Amino acid sequence: MDAVTGAFSYTGRSITRRLLEAGREVRTLTGHPSRPDPFGGKVSVVPYAFDDAAALAAGLRGAEVLYNTYWVRFPYRGVAFDQALRNTRALLQGAEEAGVRRVVHISITNPSRGSALAYFRGKALAEEAVVRSGMSHAIIRPTVIFGEGDVLINNIAWLARRLPLFGVPGTGTYRVRPVFVGDVADLAVDAGGRADNSVTDAVGPETYTFEELVRLVARAVGRRPRLLHLPPTLLLGPPLPLRWMGGLVLCDRVCGAVQLPGPTPGGLVGRRALRALRDLVGVARGAPRGGAGACGRLRPPWRGGATPSVPDAAAGRARGL
Ligand SMILES: NC(=O)c1ccc[n+]([C@@H]2O[C@H](COP(=O)([O-])OP(=O)(O)OC[C@H]3O[C@@H](n4cnc5c(N)ncnc54)[C@H](OP(=O)(O)O)[C@@H]3O)[C@@H](O)[C@H]2O)c1
């Protein structure tokens, strides 16, 4: 049996799918134990109990490998990065106590203690906790992850669909190399089956400037918003809704792109290309669905609930979404 944090969320869902396909039993730890289960009851569910060491260890007992996707995207409802770090440490301690032999930890490209961004500082410290744990470990460092249910691409699409202007932080010339969520999951599951300690970058085969990425996604939903270059400080400072309006919803990954020109050398390159999004322009005009890298839900960051997928762009417009 393996434990996956967030099996009903984003990256954890892809990892879980791969594990189930490989015949593994999966238990998930999650903050939303009642969330709809896309795996038809095949995954057992344990709620996060970061402040209860005994419950945390009990939830992990019997697992051979912990696939840890836990982190927060931005400070929200009292959970900031320092709290996320404490929770990560508690999770690792619980795993050790429960006798888990290996942890596959999803980090991010170029985490750094010295980063100006709390997200990346926290990720560096979380990696250190993984390395210090008594478990063998594989650390995977993805760039921006795209695929069904992703946040960055879907939020760009959501904003591009609705607004005539799209706020780009700074010059927009900083580069991103999106990696497909399924490729990250393949890497993770492969790493779970090994015993060596490793750190691997997970980067996609294509490089875009952030501005190119925005234009590509906007084209995929049939829009051409005017790009408005805004000082990054303006977007980082004000309250969240304004950051969202500025296209920085996605704040963590975009800030990462601002800060980080690309992956460290020797990183593993994912196979799937984001360029397949271009197919979706055709899909939006009524062509059949399909295409590797097709994105899933278009979810406005400040609203929950069912929303259309990028392939459903035409239908979404019809419903006024
Ligand atoms: N998404 C990307 O583009 C990207 C890029 C590079 C690295 N990463 C890293 O990959 C890992 C997984 O990212 P993801 O986007 O797939 O994350 P996610 O699915 O949104 O969340 C992963 C786990 O963290 C929990 N979580 C997230 N925000 C939380 C909050 N505010 N309070 C409490 N729990 C919270 C989720 O809880 P629930 O189970 O309750 O949903 C889930 O169990 C993270 O470590 C992230 O830093 C992501």
The ligand as a Gaussian input file, in Angstrom:
#p B3LYP/6-31G(d) Opt

LIG

0 1
 N        0.789000      22.914000      -9.689000
 C        1.947000      23.322000     -10.183000
 O        2.033000      23.948000     -11.261000
 C        3.213000      23.011000      -9.434000
 C        4.443000      23.369000     -10.009000
 C        5.616000      23.044000      -9.340000
 C        5.570000      22.391000      -8.124000
 N        4.368000      22.077000      -7.581000
 C        4.356000      21.372000      -6.302000
 O        3.648000      20.167000      -6.497000
 C        2.942000      19.829000      -5.300000
 C        1.491000      19.585000      -5.615000
 O        0.948000      20.760000      -6.175000
 P       -0.562000      20.758000      -6.653000
 O       -0.724000      22.022000      -7.418000
 O       -0.863000      19.450000      -7.281000
 O       -1.286000      20.910000      -5.253000
 P       -2.789000      20.587000      -4.780000
 O       -3.294000      19.382000      -5.463000
 O       -3.581000      21.824000      -4.846000
 O       -2.565000      20.281000      -3.239000
 C       -1.701000      19.257000      -2.800000
 C       -2.054000      18.913000      -1.381000
 O       -1.890000      20.050000      -0.521000
 C       -3.115000      20.349000       0.138000
 N       -3.321000      21.795000       0.198000
 C       -3.175000      22.691000      -0.806000
 N       -3.470000      23.936000      -0.378000
 C       -3.840000      23.820000       0.919000
 C       -4.267000      24.733000       1.913000
 N       -4.351000      26.044000       1.660000
 N       -4.556000      24.263000       3.150000
 C       -4.438000      22.954000       3.415000
 N       -4.047000      22.011000       2.506000
 C       -3.739000      22.445000       1.281000
 C       -4.204000      19.715000      -0.691000
 O       -5.291000      19.444000       0.180000
 P       -6.618000      18.684000      -0.320000
 O       -6.260000      17.247000      -0.423000
 O       -7.565000      18.957000       0.779000
 O       -6.991000      19.288000      -1.629000
 C       -3.508000      18.471000      -1.217000
 O       -3.588000      17.430000      -0.299000
 C        3.170000      20.981000      -4.328000
 O        4.188000      20.614000      -3.452000
 C        3.618000      22.119000      -5.217000
 O        4.496000      22.991000      -4.519000
 C        3.187000      22.368000      -8.204000

